[in-house]
Amino acid sequence: MRHWLFHPIIFYPLALVLAAFFIVVSLQPQAWPRAPAAVQAERDGEWLVIRGAGFNSPEGAAGQEMTVVRDFWGQPQTLRVAERGGQSPPAASDNGVRVLLSPEDAAALAGKPLTVEVSYNPLSVNSATRLAVSLRGDEPSAWVSQPAAPQPATLRFRLPAQSSVNAIGVRALSDLDDQAYGLEITRIRITPQT
C-alpha cells in the first residue's frame, strides 16, 4: 500500500517547494551587498568604536576591493579591504573605502585632531604591507599610513583636525602590484586627542 505523502498531487508540489527553498538558501540573500549607509558607533568612554554591525554598509572606492564578512544569518563580522594591483599612493582627493558616520558621531569629531586605532588580521594569502587612514568630509584630507605587520595587530594613527567629517576612509596599500593585497579590519576606535 502506498503512503499518502507519495500521492502525485502532494509529492510533486512539495518537491518543487523544497527545491525552490534550497535554491534560495544557496544564493545566500542575507549576505548580498547593502547600499552605503551611516552607522552609529558604540560608546566606550571617550572612544567611538566601530565593529561588527558598524561594518554593515560601507562605501566602496575605485581601485579598492571591499568585502563585508557576514555570518550565516547575514550579521556583519569584519571588513576586508584590498588594493588592486598597479594603484598609485592615495591622494588627498581619494576617498578609499569609507565607513560612513552618523551625524551625531560626525559632529563629535569635527574640528578636533583625532587618534584612530585600527585592529586588523592579515589575510592568509596576499596580505597588504601598509594601511592608510583618513578623515573624509566635504574637503580633501591627507592620508596617514603605517606598516602592517604580518600578524594580527592594532595600528594607531594621529589625524589632523578637519572642519567637516562624515566618514573614516581606509585603504590597504602594498609594495607589489601584481594582484590585490588586503587586510581584514576587525575594529576601529576613534577619540579626540587630549
N, C-alpha and C positions, 0 to 999 in steps of 0.2 A: 504494500500500500504506500502511496506517495504522501509525503509531508506537505501540508498546506502552503509552506513557505516557498516551495518549488513550483507552485502553480504559475504559469506564464504571466498571468495578469498581475501577480505580486512580485515575482522574481525579477523580471526584466526592468520594470521601473525602479525597483530597489537597487539593482546593479548599476543603472545609469546614475542615480543619485549618489551612490558611493563613489563611482568613478569620477564624477564632477567634483565631489568633495576632495578627493585625493589630488586631483589636478590643481585645484585652487590652493590647497595647502602646500603643494610642492613649489608653487610660484612665490611663496613667502611674501604676500602683500604687506605684512606687518613690517618688513624690512625695506620697503621701497623708499626712495628719497623723498624728503619733505621740502616744501617751499621754505626759503630762508625766513627766519623769524627771530625776534629778540627774545632773550631768555632772562629770567630773574635769577641772579646769583644768590647762593646761600650766604648767610652772615656767620662769621666766626670771629667775634670780637671786632677788631679793626679791619679784618680781611674780608674781601668778597671772594667766594670760592665757586668756581665753575667746574663741575664734574658730572658724570652720569647724565641725568636729564638735561643738564646745561649744554650738552653736545648734540641735542636733538635736531637742530636745524641751522647749521652754519651756512655761510655763503661761500661758494667755490670761487676760484680765480683762474685766469688764463695761465697756462704753464705749470699749474699745480694740480695734482690728483688729490681727491679727498674722499674718504670713506668713513661713515659713522658705523662703528661696530655695535651690533644690537644682539640681544639675547633672542631666544625663540619667540617670545611674546612681543618683540618689537621695541623693548625698552633700550635706550641708548646706553652704552657702556663706556666707550672711548672714542677718540677722534684720530684717525690716521691721515697724515698729510705726507705727500711725496712731491718732489720736484722732478718734472720731466727732463730728460737729457737735453743739453745744449741751451740752458737758460742763463741769462745774464744776471749779475748780482741785483738784488732788489733796489729799485729807485724809490724816491720819496712818494712818487705818484702811484706806485704799485700797491694794490690792496692786499694781496695774499689771500689766504683762507681767513675769512672774518667770522669771529664769534660775536654776533650782534648782542648788544647790551640793552636792557630795559631802560626807559627814560630816567627812572629813579637812580639806577646804578650809574648811568652815564653822567647825570648831574652831580653825583657824589665824587666823581673822578675828574671832572672838567676843571682846568686851570691849576692842577696840582701835579708836581712831579711824583711819579709812581714807582713802586717796587712791584715787579711782576715775577712770580715764581711759576715755572712750568715743569711739571713732573712728567716723565716720559719713559717708555720702554723702547729699546731699539728693535727694529724689525729683524727677524731671524735671517732674512736674506735681503740684501740691498739696503742696509741701514744708512741714513744720511749722516754726514760728518759734522754738520752745524745746524743750529736752529736760530731763526731770526724772529723777533717780536717787534710790533709797532702799535702805537695808539692810532686808531683810524677815526677820522671825523670829516668835517667839511673841507679841511685844508690838508695839503700833503704833509707828511711827517716822516722823520728819519726812521730807519730800521736799525735795531741793535742786534748783533749776532754774537753767539758764543759757540765754542766747540762742543759737540755732543759726544760724550764717551760711549763706547760700545756696550754699556751695561745700564740697567735702569738707574736713573738719577734725577735730580731736580736742579734746574738752572735758574739763577737769579739775575734778572735784568733791571737796570735802573733807567727809566724812561723820562724824558723831559716833559714839562707841563704842556698841555695843549688846550686851547680855549674851548673847543667843541670836540666831544668824544662820543662815538656811537658804537664802537666795536674794538675788539682786540684782534689784530692781524697776526697770523703765524705763517712762517714759510720754512720748509725744510730746504737745506742747502747741501750741496755735495761738490767735492772737487772733481768728481768723474762725471762725464756727460754721455755715457753710452746707453743708459737706461734710467728708469725712475728710481730714486733713492728717497727713503722716507723714515718717519718716526711715528710712534703711537703715543698720543698725548693722553694722559690719564687724569690730569688735574691742572687747573690754572688758578693761582691765588693772586689777588691784587690788593694793594694797600697804598695810601698816600705815604710818601716819605716823611719821616719826622726830623 
